[in-house]
Amino acid sequence: MKQYKVIVWGLGNVGRAAIRMIQEKQSLKLVAAVDVDPKKIGRDSGEIFNFPKTGVTVTNNIEDALKLDADVVLDYTPLVRDEKGGFTPSALDICRVLKSKKNVVTTLPIYYSQVTTPDLYKMIDDTAKENGVSYLPTGLLPGAYASYIPTVLAGLMGHVDKITVQSGEDDQHNYSSWVKVFGYGMDPDKFPQDKLKLGIASYYISGVYEMGERLGIKFDDVKVDHEWYTAPQDLHPTFGTVKKGTIYGHKFTMSGMVNGEAKVSLIYVHKICDDVVKTPAIDNEIHIEGMPKSLDISINGMMPLDESYVTSAAPSVNVIPMVVDGPSGFLQALDLKVVTPLH
């Protein structure tokens, strides 16, 4: 069995899930783990998560890590938020890895960029091809749940007229620093709602574009709608009390339009304490209209609170052989073989 050598860059929630998956796979070997957290640097990359020791010490030096013999870098580094509110991954950092002749798989939303950010697409695609390696963006959202799974399911239809993908997450136990962008516990009149709407759209909307193009639906407009919700009572997530009347939830609807009608939509909810307050609902459902009249699929347990990042990490880990042994350039998961679990 071929063994693939892996560098994990970014040891947050997704990196944690990836480290454990790599430990469990005979076909994978961890050769470096990189993070900037002083509490993690210098410690074993498994031990920091109370996993078995990996024998790989966490470093904060990506340049030294890239000098090692490795097949792929799993890039789970944080996003940067620009002055307009958009989330912008570092394409320059991605290209730095590609120039070291290592493949990159990432959950970062430089996804379906030939449509959303064609300049970044060309830069990454050119750099990857020049160095004989590949770049693949894939995670849960954007990625496996939107748009990989809905597009595959659409293959059951004679034709598709409309597709709606709904999902969401309960952030009450989420200790990631980026959760603060949702303003939980803030006065809704003082919170920059438009800036958040732009930021969320920049993160997720690429999946809408890909589903549309894959299904042959040509948009004449793309719209983003945002609703926010105030707590009907005091709520108690792990990061502190959210007072009655302050922000506790958001619902984002991103739609590709044709003649004023939404044809491809992604509806995503961010909220806290779903076990206490059910509105807005977190529904993991895919609805496809056409022939036959409709196809409805629900996926339960996709983001359980205790292990909510496994399904984000798994698509990026399981695809490693196809990326390393596949063509060079900017890849899309739907153009590869079916992604199945590694052994």
C-alpha positions as a Markdown table, in Angstrom:
| # | Residue | x | y | z |
|---|---|---|---|---|
| 1 | Met | 0.0 | 0.0 | 0.0 |
| 2 | Lys | 1.3 | 3.4 | -1.0 |
| 3 | Gln | 1.8 | 5.8 | 1.9 |
| 4 | Tyr | 1.3 | 9.5 | 1.4 |
| 5 | Lys | 3.3 | 12.0 | 3.4 |
| 6 | Val | 1.2 | 14.9 | 4.8 |
| 7 | Ile | 1.8 | 18.3 | 6.3 |
| 8 | Val | -1.0 | 19.9 | 8.3 |
| 9 | Trp | -0.9 | 23.7 | 8.3 |
| 10 | Gly | -3.4 | 25.1 | 10.8 |
| 11 | Leu | -4.3 | 23.1 | 13.9 |
| 12 | Gly | -7.7 | 24.6 | 14.8 |
| 13 | Asn | -11.0 | 22.6 | 14.8 |
| 14 | Val | -10.6 | 21.2 | 11.3 |
| 15 | Gly | -6.9 | 20.5 | 11.8 |
| 16 | Arg | -7.7 | 18.6 | 15.0 |
| 17 | Ala | -10.1 | 16.3 | 13.0 |
| 18 | Ala | -7.5 | 15.8 | 10.3 |
| 19 | Ile | -4.7 | 14.9 | 12.7 |
| 20 | Arg | -6.9 | 12.1 | 14.2 |
| 21 | Met | -7.9 | 10.9 | 10.7 |
| 22 | Ile | -4.3 | 10.7 | 9.6 |
| 23 | Gln | -3.4 | 8.7 | 12.7 |
| 24 | Glu | -6.0 | 6.2 | 11.9 |
| 25 | Lys | -5.1 | 5.7 | 8.2 |
| 26 | Gln | -2.3 | 3.3 | 7.2 |
| 27 | Ser | -2.1 | 5.1 | 3.8 |
| 28 | Leu | -1.1 | 8.4 | 5.4 |
| 29 | Lys | 1.9 | 9.6 | 7.4 |
| 30 | Leu | 2.1 | 12.9 | 9.2 |
| 31 | Val | 5.5 | 14.6 | 8.6 |
| 32 | Ala | 4.9 | 18.1 | 9.9 |
| 33 | Ala | 2.3 | 20.1 | 11.8 |
| 34 | Val | 2.4 | 23.9 | 11.7 |
| 35 | Asp | 0.5 | 26.5 | 13.8 |
| 36 | Val | 1.1 | 29.9 | 15.4 |
| 37 | Asp | -0.6 | 29.1 | 18.8 |
| 38 | Pro | 2.1 | 29.4 | 21.5 |
| 39 | Lys | 0.3 | 26.8 | 23.6 |
| 40 | Lys | 0.8 | 24.3 | 20.8 |
| 41 | Ile | 4.2 | 25.1 | 19.4 |
| 42 | Gly | 6.9 | 22.7 | 20.7 |
| 43 | Arg | 4.4 | 20.0 | 21.7 |
| 44 | Asp | 3.5 | 16.7 | 20.1 |
| 45 | Ser | 0.7 | 17.3 | 17.5 |
| 46 | Gly | -1.4 | 14.5 | 18.8 |
| 47 | Glu | -0.9 | 15.1 | 22.5 |
| 48 | Ile | -2.2 | 18.7 | 22.2 |
| 49 | Phe | -5.6 | 17.3 | 21.4 |
| 50 | Asn | -5.4 | 14.4 | 23.9 |
| 51 | Phe | -4.8 | 12.0 | 21.1 |
| 52 | Pro | -2.0 | 9.4 | 21.0 |
| 53 | Lys | 1.4 | 10.9 | 20.3 |
| 54 | Thr | 2.2 | 11.3 | 16.6 |
| 55 | Gly | 6.0 | 11.8 | 17.1 |
| 56 | Val | 5.7 | 15.1 | 15.2 |
| 57 | Thr | 6.3 | 18.3 | 17.1 |
| 58 | Val | 4.2 | 21.4 | 16.3 |
| 59 | Thr | 6.3 | 24.2 | 14.7 |
| 60 | Asn | 5.4 | 27.7 | 13.7 |
| 61 | Asn | 7.8 | 27.7 | 10.7 |
| 62 | Ile | 6.1 | 26.7 | 7.5 |
| 63 | Glu | 9.2 | 27.3 | 5.4 |
| 64 | Asp | 11.1 | 24.6 | 7.4 |
| 65 | Ala | 8.1 | 22.3 | 7.0 |
| 66 | Leu | 8.1 | 22.8 | 3.3 |
| 67 | Lys | 11.7 | 21.6 | 3.1 |
| 68 | Leu | 10.6 | 18.2 | 4.2 |
| 69 | Asp | 9.8 | 15.3 | 1.9 |
| 70 | Ala | 6.0 | 15.5 | 1.7 |
| 71 | Asp | 3.3 | 14.9 | -0.9 |
| 72 | Val | 0.6 | 17.3 | 0.2 |
| 73 | Val | -0.1 | 20.2 | 2.5 |
| 74 | Leu | -3.5 | 20.3 | 4.1 |
| 75 | Asp | -4.1 | 24.1 | 4.5 |
| 76 | Tyr | -6.5 | 24.9 | 7.3 |
| 77 | Thr | -5.1 | 28.4 | 8.0 |
| 78 | Pro | -7.5 | 31.2 | 9.1 |
| 79 | Leu | -9.1 | 33.6 | 6.7 |
| 80 | Val | -8.4 | 37.3 | 6.5 |
| 81 | Arg | -11.3 | 39.6 | 6.5 |
| 82 | Asp | -10.9 | 42.6 | 4.2 |
| 83 | Glu | -12.1 | 46.2 | 4.8 |
| 84 | Lys | -15.4 | 45.4 | 3.0 |
| 85 | Gly | -16.2 | 42.4 | 5.1 |
| 86 | Gly | -15.3 | 39.7 | 2.7 |
| 87 | Phe | -13.3 | 36.7 | 3.7 |
| 88 | Thr | -10.1 | 36.4 | 1.7 |
| 89 | Pro | -7.8 | 33.4 | 2.0 |
| 90 | Ser | -4.2 | 34.0 | 1.1 |
| 91 | Ala | -3.7 | 32.9 | -2.5 |
| 92 | Leu | -0.1 | 34.0 | -2.1 |
| 93 | Asp | 0.4 | 31.5 | 0.7 |
| 94 | Ile | -1.1 | 28.8 | -1.4 |
| 95 | Cys | 1.2 | 29.6 | -4.3 |
| 96 | Arg | 4.2 | 29.5 | -1.9 |
| 97 | Val | 3.3 | 25.9 | -1.0 |
| 98 | Leu | 2.8 | 25.0 | -4.7 |
| 99 | Lys | 6.2 | 26.5 | -5.6 |
| 100 | Ser | 7.8 | 24.0 | -3.1 |
| 101 | Lys | 6.4 | 21.3 | -5.4 |
| 102 | Lys | 3.8 | 20.1 | -2.9 |
| 103 | Asn | 0.2 | 19.6 | -3.6 |
| 104 | Val | -2.4 | 21.6 | -1.7 |
| 105 | Val | -5.8 | 20.5 | -0.4 |
| 106 | Thr | -7.8 | 23.1 | 1.6 |
| 107 | Thr | -11.1 | 23.9 | 3.0 |
| 108 | Leu | -10.5 | 27.6 | 2.4 |
| 109 | Pro | -13.1 | 29.2 | 0.0 |
| 110 | Ile | -10.9 | 29.8 | -3.0 |
| 111 | Tyr | -13.5 | 27.6 | -4.6 |
| 112 | Tyr | -14.8 | 27.5 | -8.1 |
| 113 | Ser | -12.7 | 30.6 | -8.6 |
| 114 | Gln | -12.8 | 30.6 | -12.4 |
| 115 | Val | -16.2 | 32.3 | -11.8 |
| 116 | Thr | -15.9 | 34.1 | -8.5 |
| 117 | Thr | -12.3 | 35.3 | -8.5 |
| 118 | Pro | -10.8 | 34.5 | -12.0 |
| 119 | Asp | -7.6 | 36.4 | -11.3 |
| 120 | Leu | -6.8 | 34.1 | -8.3 |
| 121 | Tyr | -7.9 | 31.1 | -10.2 |
| 122 | Lys | -5.3 | 31.8 | -13.0 |
| 123 | Met | -2.5 | 32.6 | -10.5 |
| 124 | Ile | -3.1 | 29.3 | -8.6 |
| 125 | Asp | -3.7 | 27.2 | -11.8 |
| 126 | Asp | -0.5 | 28.6 | -13.5 |
| 127 | Thr | 1.6 | 28.1 | -10.4 |
| 128 | Ala | 0.4 | 24.6 | -9.8 |
| 129 | Lys | 1.0 | 23.6 | -13.5 |
| 130 | Glu | 4.5 | 25.2 | -13.6 |
| 131 | Asn | 5.5 | 23.1 | -10.6 |
| 132 | Gly | 3.8 | 19.9 | -11.6 |
| 133 | Val | 1.4 | 19.8 | -8.6 |
| 134 | Ser | -2.3 | 20.4 | -7.9 |
| 135 | Tyr | -4.6 | 22.6 | -5.8 |
| 136 | Leu | -8.0 | 21.3 | -4.7 |
| 137 | Pro | -10.4 | 23.2 | -2.5 |
| 138 | Thr | -12.9 | 20.9 | -0.8 |
| 139 | Gly | -14.5 | 20.8 | 2.6 |
| 140 | Leu | -18.2 | 20.6 | 3.7 |
| 141 | Leu | -19.4 | 24.1 | 2.6 |
| 142 | Pro | -18.3 | 25.0 | 0.1 |
| 143 | Gly | -17.5 | 21.5 | -1.1 |
| 144 | Ala | -19.1 | 18.2 | -0.3 |
| 145 | Tyr | -22.5 | 19.3 | 0.9 |
| 146 | Ala | -22.7 | 22.2 | -1.5 |
| 147 | Ser | -22.1 | 21.5 | -4.3 |
| 148 | Tyr | -20.7 | 17.9 | -4.7 |
| 149 | Ile | -23.6 | 15.9 | -3.1 |
| 150 | Pro | -26.5 | 18.0 | -4.6 |
| 151 | Thr | -25.0 | 17.8 | -8.1 |
| 152 | Val | -24.5 | 14.0 | -7.9 |
| 153 | Leu | -28.0 | 13.6 | -6.6 |
| 154 | Ala | -29.3 | 15.7 | -9.5 |
| 155 | Gly | -28.1 | 12.8 | -11.8 |
| 156 | Leu | -31.2 | 11.0 | -10.6 |
| 157 | Met | -33.4 | 13.6 | -12.4 |
| 158 | Gly | -34.6 | 13.6 | -16.0 |
| 159 | His | -34.1 | 17.3 | -15.9 |
| 160 | Val | -33.6 | 19.9 | -13.2 |
| 161 | Asp | -35.6 | 23.1 | -12.9 |
| 162 | Lys | -34.7 | 24.2 | -9.4 |
| 163 | Ile | -32.4 | 23.1 | -6.6 |
| 164 | Thr | -32.3 | 24.3 | -3.0 |
| 165 | Val | -29.7 | 23.3 | -0.4 |
| 166 | Gln | -30.4 | 24.1 | 3.3 |
| 167 | Ser | -28.0 | 23.7 | 6.1 |
| 168 | Gly | -26.6 | 25.5 | 9.2 |
| 169 | Glu | -24.8 | 25.2 | 12.4 |
| 170 | Asp | -25.2 | 25.7 | 16.1 |
| 171 | Asp | -22.2 | 27.8 | 17.4 |
| 172 | Gln | -23.0 | 27.5 | 21.1 |
| 173 | His | -19.9 | 25.3 | 21.7 |
| 174 | Asn | -17.8 | 26.8 | 19.0 |
| 175 | Tyr | -14.6 | 28.4 | 20.5 |
| 176 | Ser | -13.1 | 29.5 | 17.1 |
| 177 | Ser | -12.2 | 33.1 | 17.0 |
| 178 | Trp | -14.1 | 33.8 | 13.8 |
| 179 | Val | -17.5 | 33.1 | 15.6 |
| 180 | Lys | -17.4 | 36.7 | 16.8 |
| 181 | Val | -18.2 | 37.9 | 13.3 |
| 182 | Phe | -21.8 | 36.9 | 14.0 |
| 183 | Gly | -22.2 | 39.4 | 16.8 |
| 184 | Tyr | -23.9 | 37.0 | 19.2 |
| 185 | Gly | -25.1 | 39.0 | 22.2 |
| 186 | Met | -24.8 | 42.4 | 20.4 |
| 187 | Asp | -27.5 | 45.0 | 19.9 |
| 188 | Pro | -28.8 | 44.3 | 16.3 |
| 189 | Asp | -29.1 | 48.1 | 15.6 |
| 190 | Lys | -25.4 | 48.6 | 16.3 |
| 191 | Phe | -24.1 | 45.5 | 14.4 |
| 192 | Pro | -22.8 | 45.8 | 10.8 |
| 193 | Gln | -25.4 | 43.5 | 9.2 |
| 194 | Asp | -24.5 | 44.4 | 5.6 |
| 195 | Lys | -20.8 | 43.7 | 6.2 |
| 196 | Leu | -21.6 | 40.3 | 7.6 |
| 197 | Lys | -23.9 | 39.5 | 4.7 |
| 198 | Leu | -21.1 | 40.3 | 2.3 |
| 199 | Gly | -18.6 | 38.2 | 4.3 |
| 200 | Ile | -20.8 | 35.2 | 4.4 |
| 201 | Ala | -21.6 | 35.5 | 0.7 |
| 202 | Ser | -17.9 | 35.6 | -0.2 |
| 203 | Tyr | -17.5 | 32.4 | 1.8 |
| 204 | Tyr | -20.4 | 30.2 | 0.6 |
| 205 | Ile | -21.7 | 31.6 | -2.7 |
| 206 | Ser | -19.2 | 29.8 | -5.0 |
| 207 | Gly | -21.2 | 26.6 | -4.4 |
| 208 | Val | -24.2 | 28.3 | -5.9 |
| 209 | Tyr | -22.2 | 29.2 | -9.0 |
| 210 | Glu | -20.8 | 25.6 | -9.4 |
| 211 | Met | -24.2 | 23.9 | -9.0 |
| 212 | Gly | -25.7 | 26.3 | -11.6 |
| 213 | Glu | -22.9 | 25.7 | -14.1 |
| 214 | Arg | -22.8 | 21.9 | -13.6 |
| 215 | Leu | -26.6 | 21.8 | -14.1 |
| 216 | Gly | -26.6 | 24.1 | -17.1 |
| 217 | Ile | -28.6 | 26.8 | -15.5 |
| 218 | Lys | -27.4 | 30.2 | -16.7 |
| 219 | Phe | -28.0 | 33.0 | -14.1 |
| 220 | Asp | -28.9 | 36.5 | -15.1 |
| 221 | Asp | -28.5 | 37.7 | -11.5 |
| 222 | Val | -27.3 | 36.5 | -8.1 |
| 223 | Lys | -28.9 | 37.7 | -4.9 |
| 224 | Val | -28.1 | 37.5 | -1.2 |
| 225 | Asp | -30.7 | 38.0 | 1.5 |
| 226 | His | -30.0 | 38.1 | 5.2 |
| 227 | Glu | -32.4 | 37.9 | 8.2 |
| 228 | Trp | -31.2 | 38.2 | 11.8 |
| 229 | Tyr | -33.0 | 37.0 | 15.0 |
| 230 | Thr | -33.0 | 38.3 | 18.5 |
| 231 | Ala | -33.1 | 36.1 | 21.6 |
| 232 | Pro | -36.5 | 35.6 | 23.1 |
| 233 | Gln | -34.9 | 34.8 | 26.4 |
| 234 | Asp | -31.4 | 34.8 | 28.0 |
| 235 | Leu | -29.3 | 32.1 | 26.4 |
| 236 | His | -26.1 | 30.5 | 27.7 |
| 237 | Pro | -23.5 | 29.4 | 25.1 |
| 238 | Thr | -20.1 | 28.4 | 26.3 |
| 239 | Phe | -18.6 | 31.8 | 25.6 |
| 240 | Gly | -21.0 | 33.7 | 27.9 |
| 241 | Thr | -24.6 | 34.9 | 28.3 |
| 242 | Val | -26.5 | 36.2 | 25.3 |
| 243 | Lys | -29.2 | 38.6 | 26.7 |
| 244 | Lys | -32.8 | 38.6 | 25.6 |
| 245 | Gly | -33.3 | 41.0 | 22.7 |
| 246 | Thr | -29.7 | 40.7 | 21.4 |
| 247 | Ile | -28.5 | 38.8 | 18.3 |
| 248 | Tyr | -28.6 | 35.0 | 18.5 |
| 249 | Gly | -29.1 | 33.9 | 14.9 |
| 250 | His | -28.7 | 34.6 | 11.2 |
| 251 | Lys | -30.2 | 33.2 | 8.1 |
| 252 | Phe | -28.5 | 33.7 | 4.7 |
| 253 | Thr | -30.1 | 32.9 | 1.4 |
| 254 | Met | -27.9 | 33.0 | -1.7 |
| 255 | Ser | -29.7 | 32.4 | -5.0 |
| 256 | Gly | -28.9 | 32.3 | -8.7 |
| 257 | Met | -31.8 | 33.9 | -10.5 |
| 258 | Val | -33.3 | 33.5 | -13.9 |
| 259 | Asn | -36.0 | 35.9 | -15.0 |
| 260 | Gly | -36.6 | 36.9 | -11.3 |
| 261 | Glu | -37.0 | 33.4 | -10.1 |
| 262 | Ala | -34.5 | 31.6 | -7.7 |
| 263 | Lys | -33.2 | 28.6 | -9.6 |
| 264 | Val | -30.2 | 27.5 | -7.4 |
| 265 | Ser | -30.3 | 28.5 | -3.7 |
| 266 | Leu | -28.1 | 27.9 | -0.7 |
| 267 | Ile | -29.8 | 28.7 | 2.6 |
| 268 | Tyr | -27.5 | 28.7 | 5.6 |
| 269 | Val | -28.3 | 29.4 | 9.3 |
| 270 | His | -25.8 | 30.4 | 11.9 |
| 271 | Lys | -27.2 | 30.5 | 15.5 |
| 272 | Ile | -26.7 | 29.5 | 19.1 |
| 273 | Cys | -28.6 | 27.2 | 21.4 |
| 274 | Asp | -30.7 | 25.4 | 18.9 |
| 275 | Asp | -31.7 | 23.0 | 21.6 |
| 276 | Val | -33.4 | 25.8 | 23.4 |
| 277 | Val | -34.8 | 28.0 | 20.6 |
| 278 | Lys | -35.7 | 26.3 | 17.3 |
| 279 | Thr | -36.2 | 29.4 | 15.1 |
| 280 | Pro | -34.6 | 29.8 | 12.7 |
| 281 | Ala | -34.5 | 26.0 | 12.0 |
| 282 | Ile | -31.3 | 24.2 | 11.0 |
| 283 | Asp | -32.5 | 21.9 | 8.2 |
| 284 | Asn | -29.9 | 19.8 | 6.4 |
| 285 | Glu | -32.1 | 19.2 | 3.4 |
| 286 | Ile | -31.7 | 19.1 | -0.4 |
| 287 | His | -34.7 | 19.8 | -2.6 |
| 288 | Ile | -34.6 | 19.3 | -6.4 |
| 289 | Glu | -37.4 | 20.1 | -8.7 |
| 290 | Gly | -37.8 | 18.9 | -12.3 |
| 291 | Met | -38.6 | 15.5 | -13.6 |
| 292 | Pro | -39.7 | 13.6 | -11.5 |
| 293 | Lys | -41.6 | 16.5 | -9.9 |
| 294 | Ser | -39.4 | 16.7 | -6.8 |
| 295 | Leu | -36.6 | 14.9 | -5.0 |
| 296 | Asp | -36.1 | 15.6 | -1.3 |
| 297 | Ile | -33.1 | 14.3 | 0.8 |
| 298 | Ser | -32.4 | 14.9 | 4.4 |
| 299 | Ile | -29.0 | 14.3 | 6.0 |
| 300 | Asn | -29.0 | 13.9 | 9.7 |
| 301 | Gly | -25.9 | 14.0 | 12.0 |
| 302 | Met | -23.8 | 15.9 | 9.5 |
| 303 | Met | -22.5 | 18.4 | 12.1 |
| 304 | Pro | -23.0 | 17.0 | 15.6 |
| 305 | Leu | -21.9 | 19.4 | 18.3 |
| 306 | Asp | -19.3 | 17.0 | 19.7 |
| 307 | Glu | -17.5 | 16.3 | 16.4 |
| 308 | Ser | -18.8 | 19.0 | 14.1 |
| 309 | Tyr | -15.6 | 19.4 | 12.1 |
| 310 | Val | -15.0 | 15.8 | 11.1 |
| 311 | Thr | -17.2 | 16.2 | 8.0 |
| 312 | Ser | -15.2 | 19.3 | 7.1 |
| 313 | Ala | -11.9 | 17.6 | 7.4 |
| 314 | Ala | -12.8 | 14.2 | 5.9 |
| 315 | Pro | -13.4 | 15.4 | 2.2 |
| 316 | Ser | -10.0 | 17.0 | 2.2 |
| 317 | Val | -8.2 | 14.0 | 3.8 |
| 318 | Asn | -9.9 | 11.3 | 1.8 |
| 319 | Val | -9.1 | 12.9 | -1.6 |
| 320 | Ile | -5.4 | 13.0 | -1.0 |
| 321 | Pro | -4.5 | 10.1 | -3.3 |
| 322 | Met | -6.5 | 11.5 | -6.2 |
| 323 | Val | -4.8 | 14.9 | -5.9 |
| 324 | Val | -1.3 | 13.6 | -5.5 |
| 325 | Asp | -1.6 | 11.1 | -8.3 |
| 326 | Gly | -3.9 | 13.2 | -10.5 |
| 327 | Pro | -3.3 | 16.0 | -13.0 |
| 328 | Ser | -1.6 | 19.2 | -12.1 |
| 329 | Gly | -3.4 | 22.6 | -11.8 |
| 330 | Phe | -6.5 | 23.9 | -10.1 |
| 331 | Leu | -8.8 | 20.9 | -9.6 |
| 332 | Gln | -12.5 | 20.5 | -8.7 |
| 333 | Ala | -13.7 | 17.5 | -6.7 |
| 334 | Leu | -16.6 | 16.8 | -9.2 |
| 335 | Asp | -14.0 | 16.2 | -11.9 |
| 336 | Leu | -12.2 | 13.5 | -10.0 |
| 337 | Lys | -13.1 | 9.9 | -9.2 |
| 338 | Val | -15.7 | 9.4 | -6.5 |
| 339 | Val | -14.3 | 10.3 | -3.1 |
| 340 | Thr | -14.3 | 7.3 | -0.8 |
| 341 | Pro | -12.8 | 6.8 | 2.7 |
| 342 | Leu | -9.1 | 6.0 | 2.9 |
| 343 | His | -7.8 | 2.9 | 4.7 |
